[in-house]
Amino acid sequence: MRTLSARILLGFAALTITFGVITATLVVNMRQVEDQVVLIGKGYVPLALESKDLARRQDELHTHVENRVQD
């Protein structure tokens, strides 16, 4: 049977290792979230704005063509 101090030291080491693993996992996940946020900010938002502008232009062109056909 191990002594009390050895058990305490073993428990402390287990907690320290567990804390390290959890912290490393959180850091990796935060980096992945950062990459996704950058992708959304630099990729999808400008794309959404551009597609909205194209839809507006298409509506204007459609209206213009309808007016020309009616004239």
N, CA, C and O atoms as a GROMACS GRO file, in nm:
protein
  284
    1MET      N    1   0.084  -0.118   0.000
    1MET     CA    2   0.000   0.000   0.000
    1MET      C    3   0.089   0.124   0.000
    1MET      O    4   0.191   0.129   0.069
    2ARG      N    5   0.050   0.221  -0.076
    2ARG     CA    6   0.129   0.343  -0.087
    2ARG      C    7   0.102   0.434   0.031
    2ARG      O    8   0.000   0.424   0.099
    3THR      N    9   0.195   0.522   0.054
    3THR     CA   10   0.178   0.616   0.164
    3THR      C   11   0.081   0.725   0.121
    3THR      O   12   0.050   0.740   0.003
    4LEU      N   13   0.035   0.799   0.219
    4LEU     CA   14  -0.061   0.907   0.194
    4LEU      C   15  -0.001   1.014   0.104
    4LEU      O   16  -0.068   1.065   0.014
    5SER      N   17   0.124   1.049   0.128
    5SER     CA   18   0.186   1.154   0.046
    5SER      C   19   0.200   1.109  -0.100
    5SER      O   20   0.188   1.190  -0.192
    6ALA      N   21   0.225   0.980  -0.122
    6ALA     CA   22   0.235   0.929  -0.259
    6ALA      C   23   0.099   0.934  -0.328
    6ALA      O   24   0.091   0.966  -0.446
    7ARG      N   25  -0.007   0.903  -0.255
    7ARG     CA   26  -0.141   0.909  -0.311
    7ARG      C   27  -0.179   1.054  -0.346
    7ARG      O   28  -0.237   1.080  -0.452
    8ILE      N   29  -0.145   1.146  -0.258
    8ILE     CA   30  -0.174   1.287  -0.283
    8ILE      C   31  -0.097   1.335  -0.406
    8ILE      O   32  -0.153   1.403  -0.492
    9LEU      N   33   0.029   1.299  -0.414
    9LEU     CA   34   0.111   1.338  -0.528
    9LEU      C   35   0.057   1.277  -0.658
    9LEU      O   36   0.052   1.345  -0.760
   10LEU      N   37   0.016   1.152  -0.655
   10LEU     CA   38  -0.041   1.086  -0.772
   10LEU      C   39  -0.172   1.154  -0.814
   10LEU      O   40  -0.196   1.173  -0.933
   11GLY      N   41  -0.255   1.188  -0.718
   11GLY     CA   42  -0.380   1.258  -0.748
   11GLY      C   43  -0.355   1.395  -0.808
   11GLY      O   44  -0.422   1.436  -0.903
   12PHE      N   45  -0.258   1.466  -0.752
   12PHE     CA   46  -0.223   1.598  -0.804
   12PHE      C   47  -0.171   1.587  -0.947
   12PHE      O   48  -0.204   1.669  -1.032
   13ALA      N   49  -0.089   1.487  -0.973
   13ALA     CA   50  -0.036   1.468  -1.109
   13ALA      C   51  -0.148   1.434  -1.207
   13ALA      O   52  -0.149   1.483  -1.320
   14ALA      N   53  -0.243   1.351  -1.163
   14ALA     CA   54  -0.356   1.316  -1.251
   14ALA      C   55  -0.440   1.439  -1.282
   14ALA      O   56  -0.482   1.458  -1.396
   15LEU      N   57  -0.466   1.522  -1.182
   15LEU     CA   58  -0.542   1.645  -1.204
   15LEU      C   59  -0.468   1.741  -1.297
   15LEU      O   60  -0.529   1.805  -1.382
   16THR      N   61  -0.338   1.752  -1.280
   16THR     CA   62  -0.258   1.841  -1.364
   16THR      C   63  -0.260   1.794  -1.509
   16THR      O   64  -0.274   1.876  -1.601
   17ILE      N   65  -0.245   1.665  -1.531
   17ILE     CA   66  -0.249   1.611  -1.667
   17ILE      C   67  -0.387   1.632  -1.730
   17ILE      O   68  -0.397   1.670  -1.846
   18THR      N   69  -0.492   1.606  -1.652
   18THR     CA   70  -0.628   1.627  -1.702
   18THR      C   71  -0.650   1.772  -1.739
   18THR      O   72  -0.707   1.801  -1.844
   19PHE      N   73  -0.607   1.864  -1.654
   19PHE     CA   74  -0.619   2.006  -1.683
   19PHE      C   75  -0.544   2.043  -1.811
   19PHE      O   76  -0.595   2.121  -1.892
   20GLY      N   77  -0.426   1.988  -1.829
   20GLY     CA   78  -0.347   2.017  -1.949
   20GLY      C   79  -0.415   1.967  -2.076
   20GLY      O   80  -0.416   2.037  -2.177
   21VAL      N   81  -0.472   1.848  -2.070
   21VAL     CA   82  -0.541   1.792  -2.187
   21VAL      C   83  -0.664   1.875  -2.222
   21VAL      O   84  -0.688   1.906  -2.339
   22ILE      N   85  -0.742   1.912  -2.122
   22ILE     CA   86  -0.861   1.994  -2.145
   22ILE      C   87  -0.823   2.130  -2.201
   22ILE      O   88  -0.888   2.180  -2.293
   23THR      N   89  -0.719   2.191  -2.147
   23THR     CA   90  -0.674   2.322  -2.195
   23THR      C   91  -0.627   2.312  -2.340
   23THR      O   92  -0.659   2.400  -2.421
   24ALA      N   93  -0.552   2.210  -2.374
   24ALA     CA   94  -0.505   2.192  -2.512
   24ALA      C   95  -0.623   2.173  -2.607
   24ALA      O   96  -0.623   2.228  -2.717
   25THR      N   97  -0.723   2.097  -2.565
   25THR     CA   98  -0.842   2.078  -2.648
   25THR      C   99  -0.915   2.209  -2.670
   25THR      O  100  -0.960   2.237  -2.782
   26LEU      N  101  -0.927   2.289  -2.566
   26LEU     CA  102  -0.994   2.419  -2.579
   26LEU      C  103  -0.918   2.512  -2.674
   26LEU      O  104  -0.978   2.583  -2.753
   27VAL      N  105  -0.786   2.511  -2.665
   27VAL     CA  106  -0.706   2.596  -2.754
   27VAL      C  107  -0.725   2.555  -2.899
   27VAL      O  108  -0.740   2.640  -2.986
   28VAL      N  109  -0.724   2.426  -2.926
   28VAL     CA  110  -0.743   2.377  -3.063
   28VAL      C  111  -0.882   2.416  -3.114
   28VAL      O  112  -0.896   2.462  -3.227
   29ASN      N  113  -0.984   2.399  -3.031
   29ASN     CA  114  -1.120   2.435  -3.071
   29ASN      C  115  -1.134   2.585  -3.096
   29ASN      O  116  -1.203   2.625  -3.189
   30MET      N  117  -1.071   2.666  -3.014
   30MET     CA  118  -1.078   2.811  -3.032
   30MET      C  119  -1.011   2.852  -3.163
   30MET      O  120  -1.058   2.944  -3.230
   31ARG      N  121  -0.903   2.787  -3.200
   31ARG     CA  122  -0.838   2.818  -3.328
   31ARG      C  123  -0.928   2.780  -3.445
   31ARG      O  124  -0.933   2.852  -3.545
   32GLN      N  125  -0.998   2.669  -3.434
   32GLN     CA  126  -1.091   2.629  -3.540
   32GLN      C  127  -1.206   2.729  -3.551
   32GLN      O  128  -1.247   2.764  -3.662
   33VAL      N  129  -1.257   2.774  -3.438
   33VAL     CA  130  -1.364   2.875  -3.439
   33VAL      C  131  -1.313   3.004  -3.501
   33VAL      O  132  -1.385   3.068  -3.578
   34GLU      N  133  -1.191   3.043  -3.468
   34GLU     CA  134  -1.133   3.165  -3.526
   34GLU      C  135  -1.123   3.153  -3.678
   34GLU      O  136  -1.155   3.248  -3.750
   35ASP      N  137  -1.080   3.038  -3.727
   35ASP     CA  138  -1.070   3.017  -3.872
   35ASP      C  139  -1.208   3.029  -3.938
   35ASP      O  140  -1.220   3.086  -4.046
   36GLN      N  141  -1.310   2.974  -3.874
   36GLN     CA  142  -1.444   2.980  -3.930
   36GLN      C  143  -1.499   3.122  -3.929
   36GLN      O  144  -1.566   3.163  -4.024
   37VAL      N  145  -1.470   3.197  -3.824
   37VAL     CA  146  -1.516   3.336  -3.816
   37VAL      C  147  -1.449   3.420  -3.925
   37VAL      O  148  -1.514   3.503  -3.988
   38VAL      N  149  -1.321   3.398  -3.946
   38VAL     CA  150  -1.249   3.471  -4.052
   38VAL      C  151  -1.307   3.434  -4.188
   38VAL      O  152  -1.325   3.522  -4.273
   39LEU      N  153  -1.336   3.307  -4.210
   39LEU     CA  154  -1.395   3.264  -4.337
   39LEU      C  155  -1.530   3.331  -4.360
   39LEU      O  156  -1.558   3.377  -4.470
   40ILE      N  157  -1.612   3.337  -4.257
   40ILE     CA  158  -1.742   3.402  -4.270
   40ILE      C  159  -1.725   3.550  -4.298
   40ILE      O  160  -1.792   3.606  -4.385
   41GLY      N  161  -1.636   3.615  -4.225
   41GLY     CA  162  -1.617   3.759  -4.240
   41GLY      C  163  -1.556   3.798  -4.373
   41GLY      O  164  -1.597   3.898  -4.432
   42LYS      N  165  -1.461   3.722  -4.420
   42LYS     CA  166  -1.391   3.760  -4.544
   42LYS      C  167  -1.449   3.692  -4.667
   42LYS      O  168  -1.425   3.738  -4.779
   43GLY      N  169  -1.523   3.585  -4.650
   43GLY     CA  170  -1.574   3.512  -4.765
   43GLY      C  171  -1.723   3.524  -4.786
   43GLY      O  172  -1.769   3.571  -4.890
   44TYR      N  173  -1.799   3.483  -4.687
   44TYR     CA  174  -1.943   3.473  -4.705
   44TYR      C  175  -2.014   3.607  -4.698
   44TYR      O  176  -2.109   3.630  -4.773
   45VAL      N  177  -1.971   3.697  -4.612
   45VAL     CA  178  -2.038   3.827  -4.600
   45VAL      C  179  -2.024   3.907  -4.729
   45VAL      O  180  -2.126   3.955  -4.780
   46PRO      N  181  -1.904   3.925  -4.785
   46PRO     CA  182  -1.896   3.996  -4.913
   46PRO      C  183  -1.974   3.924  -5.025
   46PRO      O  184  -2.032   3.990  -5.111
   47LEU      N  185  -1.974   3.793  -5.022
   47LEU     CA  186  -2.049   3.717  -5.123
   47LEU      C  187  -2.198   3.743  -5.110
   47LEU      O  188  -2.268   3.759  -5.210
   48ALA      N  189  -2.248   3.748  -4.987
   48ALA     CA  190  -2.390   3.777  -4.965
   48ALA      C  191  -2.425   3.917  -5.012
   48ALA      O  192  -2.530   3.938  -5.073
   49LEU      N  193  -2.338   4.014  -4.983
   49LEU     CA  194  -2.363   4.151  -5.028
   49LEU      C  195  -2.362   4.160  -5.180
   49LEU      O  196  -2.446   4.228  -5.239
   50GLU      N  197  -2.269   4.092  -5.243
   50GLU     CA  198  -2.261   4.093  -5.389
   50GLU      C  199  -2.384   4.027  -5.451
   50GLU      O  200  -2.437   4.077  -5.550
   51SER      N  201  -2.428   3.916  -5.394
   51SER     CA  202  -2.546   3.849  -5.449
   51SER      C  203  -2.671   3.935  -5.431
   51SER      O  204  -2.761   3.932  -5.515
   52LYS      N  205  -2.678   4.010  -5.322
   52LYS     CA  206  -2.791   4.102  -5.303
   52LYS      C  207  -2.788   4.211  -5.410
   52LYS      O  208  -2.892   4.247  -5.464
   53ASP      N  209  -2.670   4.263  -5.440
   53ASP     CA  210  -2.656   4.365  -5.544
   53ASP      C  211  -2.694   4.308  -5.681
   53ASP      O  212  -2.760   4.375  -5.760
   54LEU      N  213  -2.654   4.185  -5.709
   54LEU     CA  214  -2.690   4.123  -5.836
   54LEU      C  215  -2.841   4.100  -5.847
   54LEU      O  216  -2.898   4.117  -5.954
   55ALA      N  217  -2.903   4.063  -5.737
   55ALA     CA  218  -3.049   4.045  -5.738
   55ALA      C  219  -3.119   4.178  -5.765
   55ALA      O  220  -3.218   4.183  -5.838
   56ARG      N  221  -3.068   4.285  -5.706
   56ARG     CA  222  -3.126   4.417  -5.730
   56ARG      C  223  -3.111   4.456  -5.876
   56ARG      O  224  -3.204   4.507  -5.938
   57ARG      N  225  -2.993   4.433  -5.932
   57ARG     CA  226  -2.970   4.465  -6.074
   57ARG      C  227  -3.061   4.382  -6.165
   57ARG      O  228  -3.111   4.432  -6.266
   58GLN      N  229  -3.080   4.257  -6.130
   58GLN     CA  230  -3.166   4.172  -6.210
   58GLN      C  231  -3.309   4.225  -6.207
   58GLN      O  232  -3.376   4.228  -6.310
   59ASP      N  233  -3.356   4.266  -6.090
   59ASP     CA  234  -3.491   4.323  -6.080
   59ASP      C  235  -3.504   4.450  -6.162
   59ASP      O  236  -3.605   4.471  -6.229
   60GLU      N  237  -3.401   4.535  -6.158
   60GLU     CA  238  -3.404   4.658  -6.237
   60GLU      C  239  -3.407   4.627  -6.386
   60GLU      O  240  -3.481   4.690  -6.462
   61LEU      N  241  -3.326   4.531  -6.429
   61LEU     CA  242  -3.324   4.492  -6.570
   61LEU      C  243  -3.457   4.434  -6.612
   61LEU      O  244  -3.506   4.463  -6.721
   62HIS      N  245  -3.515   4.353  -6.528
   62HIS     CA  246  -3.645   4.293  -6.558
   62HIS      C  247  -3.750   4.402  -6.573
   62HIS      O  248  -3.831   4.397  -6.666
   63THR      N  249  -3.751   4.499  -6.484
   63THR     CA  250  -3.845   4.610  -6.492
   63THR      C  251  -3.822   4.691  -6.620
   63THR      O  252  -3.917   4.729  -6.688
   64HIS      N  253  -3.697   4.716  -6.652
   64HIS     CA  254  -3.664   4.792  -6.773
   64HIS      C  255  -3.712   4.719  -6.898
   64HIS      O  256  -3.770   4.781  -6.988
   65VAL      N  257  -3.689   4.589  -6.905
   65VAL     CA  258  -3.731   4.510  -7.022
   65VAL      C  259  -3.883   4.509  -7.032
   65VAL      O  260  -3.937   4.523  -7.142
   66GLU      N  261  -3.952   4.494  -6.922
   66GLU     CA  262  -4.098   4.496  -6.924
   66GLU      C  263  -4.151   4.630  -6.972
   66GLU      O  264  -4.248   4.635  -7.048
   67ASN      N  265  -4.090   4.739  -6.928
   67ASN     CA  266  -4.133   4.872  -6.972
   67ASN      C  267  -4.108   4.891  -7.121
   67ASN      O  268  -4.191   4.952  -7.189
   68ARG      N  269  -3.998   4.839  -7.174
   68ARG     CA  270  -3.968   4.852  -7.316
   68ARG      C  271  -4.064   4.768  -7.400
   68ARG      O  272  -4.106   4.810  -7.508
   69VAL      N  273  -4.099   4.652  -7.349
   69VAL     CA  274  -4.191   4.565  -7.423
   69VAL      C  275  -4.330   4.628  -7.428
   69VAL      O  276  -4.398   4.619  -7.531
   70GLN      N  277  -4.372   4.691  -7.321
   70GLN     CA  278  -4.504   4.754  -7.316
   70GLN      C  279  -4.511   4.878  -7.404
   70GLN      O  280  -4.619   4.913  -7.453
   71ASP      N  281  -4.400   4.944  -7.426
   71ASP     CA  282  -4.399   5.066  -7.509
   71ASP      C  283  -4.412   5.031  -7.650
   71ASP      O  284  -4.413   5.120  -7.736
   0.00000   0.00000   0.00000
